[in-house]
Amino acid sequence: MDAHKSEDARLALQFCGMRFATPLVLLSGCVGFGEEYTRVAGFSNRDAGAVCLKGTTLDPRLGNGPHRVYETSAGMLNAIGLQNPGARAVVGEILSKLDFSETRFIANVSGSTIEEYEEVTRIFDDSPIDAIEINISCPNVKEGGVAFGNSPEMSARVVAACRRATRKPLITKLSPNQTDIADNARRCIEAGSDAFAVINTLMGMAIDIEQRRPIIGNNQGGLSGPAIKPIALLKVFQVHQVCRPLGIPIIGQGGVVNAADAIEFMLAGATAVGVGTGLFYEPLLCAEINRGISDYLTRHQFSSVGDLVGNLQLNSATTTKTT
Ligand SMILES: Cc1cc2nc3c(=O)[nH]c(=O)nc-3n(C[C@H](O)[C@H](O)[C@H](O)COP(=O)(O)O)c2cc1C
């Protein structure tokens, strides 16, 4: 049977005015620029509501030296260093190869200066891309990235600059490597962010004890996968407290490998759910997660995934204070 004939309308949702066929978003850095991934046998773009492209800077970048990835006991460390062909090449040579009829495509913008973020956003603004994600949380570059994302003041300045450059939906990708993610979210909303991606990777390290050296060429890397899921859930919950009254949506992410994980993120407050590292374990994971969410909706008699968002019964002992 063609699994896609059984597309479930209950999985569809609106995200910043875009229609996502399912709540699943393929995450930046885990599916290249989209076109390679669509060649995986059995994969359909309709399995994902949206696809985030690899982090893109103004000029081409070769990225970091090896090793760039390392599997940990419950996830993966990476320090790719934003390898990409530069924004003009992405817009000029790659976007035309993507099929915009079945899913939404989101650019992932990075930079070393505020001006670079603004310029890359402007280049994508003049393209068919559906939305722009601002990556102020990349832990693997020396300048920009997480250096901006860990400061609410700098985060807001980057968002404001990108806002000047586009009217497309702006999604700010927040760093978990900071003291008060809710305060950062508040500042980014004031600066013009339409939505959030929560969370990027946590900084980590792995050591080769025989060589007595860090395994990752960059010495440290970003930790992703199941190891970070409980942290990501709490961050989504905290950011949702700020976003809920304003109707601002979140793409929850960090360690999703099955339908239960995805449902947890929606209950914590995510409108959509990202799948990244999980795709390295199982490239066809999205179809399986969609089926599991459909089963859950049926079992609990919910009419759509929207009914799950923030639908959490807190225990009386739990504090909802976020700051
Ligand atoms: C190999 C790799 C490369 C990544 N590259 C980027 C990137 O270019 N830009 C970005 O915003 N996030 C990047 N990320 C972070 C993911 O998009 C995602 O936020 C994070 O891995 C948490 O989700 P996961 O546990 O499902 O992978 C990368 C992650 C991995 C594993």
The ligand as an SDF file (V2000), in Angstrom:
LIG
                    3D

 31 33  0  0  0  0  0  0  0  0999 V2000
   25.2590   17.0890   12.0350 C   0  0  0  0  0  0  0  0  0  0  0  0
   24.4310   18.2380   12.5340 C   0  0  0  0  0  0  0  0  0  0  0  0
   24.5140   19.4870   11.9020 C   0  0  0  0  0  0  0  0  0  0  0  0
   23.7420   20.5560   12.3300 C   0  0  0  0  0  0  0  0  0  0  0  0
   23.8050   21.7610   11.6710 N   0  0  0  0  0  0  0  0  0  0  0  0
   22.9870   22.7830   12.0530 C   0  0  0  0  0  0  0  0  0  0  0  0
   22.9670   24.0040   11.3060 C   0  0  0  0  0  0  0  0  0  0  0  0
   23.6460   24.1800   10.2970 O   0  0  0  0  0  0  0  0  0  0  0  0
   22.1500   25.0080   11.7460 N   0  0  0  0  0  0  0  0  0  0  0  0
   21.3330   24.8470   12.8570 C   0  0  0  0  0  0  0  0  0  0  0  0
   20.5890   25.7730   13.2140 O   0  0  0  0  0  0  0  0  0  0  0  0
   21.3250   23.6840   13.5600 N   0  0  0  0  0  0  0  0  0  0  0  0
   22.1170   22.6620   13.1720 C   0  0  0  0  0  0  0  0  0  0  0  0
   22.0930   21.4760   13.8690 N   0  0  0  0  0  0  0  0  0  0  0  0
   21.1890   21.3400   15.0470 C   0  0  0  0  0  0  0  0  0  0  0  0
   19.8720   20.6420   14.6510 C   0  0  0  0  0  0  0  0  0  0  0  0
   19.1890   21.3690   13.6430 O   0  0  0  0  0  0  0  0  0  0  0  0
   18.9500   20.4560   15.8790 C   0  0  0  0  0  0  0  0  0  0  0  0
   18.5490   21.7110   16.3680 O   0  0  0  0  0  0  0  0  0  0  0  0
   19.6130   19.6890   17.0210 C   0  0  0  0  0  0  0  0  0  0  0  0
   20.4350   18.6550   16.5150 O   0  0  0  0  0  0  0  0  0  0  0  0
   18.6010   19.0890   18.0050 C   0  0  0  0  0  0  0  0  0  0  0  0
   17.7120   18.1760   17.3850 O   0  0  0  0  0  0  0  0  0  0  0  0
   17.9940   16.5610   17.2890 P   0  0  0  0  0  0  0  0  0  0  0  0
   18.3670   16.0780   18.6570 O   0  0  0  0  0  0  0  0  0  0  0  0
   16.7090   15.9840   16.7720 O   0  0  0  0  0  0  0  0  0  0  0  0
   19.1210   16.3980   16.3150 O   0  0  0  0  0  0  0  0  0  0  0  0
   22.8570   20.3890   13.4530 C   0  0  0  0  0  0  0  0  0  0  0  0
   22.7880   19.1380   14.0860 C   0  0  0  0  0  0  0  0  0  0  0  0
   23.5410   18.0690   13.6440 C   0  0  0  0  0  0  0  0  0  0  0  0
   23.4080   16.7350   14.3460 C   0  0  0  0  0  0  0  0  0  0  0  0
  1  2  1  0
  2  3  1  0
  2 30  2  0
  3  4  2  0
  4  5  1  0
  4 28  1  0
  5  6  2  0
  6  7  1  0
  6 13  1  0
  7  8  2  0
  7  9  1  0
  9 10  1  0
 10 11  2  0
 10 12  1  0
 12 13  2  0
 13 14  1  0
 14 15  1  0
 14 28  1  0
 15 16  1  0
 16 17  1  0
 16 18  1  0
 18 19  1  0
 18 20  1  0
 20 21  1  0
 20 22  1  0
 22 23  1  0
 23 24  1  0
 24 25  2  0
 24 26  1  0
 24 27  1  0
 28 29  2  0
 29 30  1  0
 30 31  1  0
M  END
$$$$
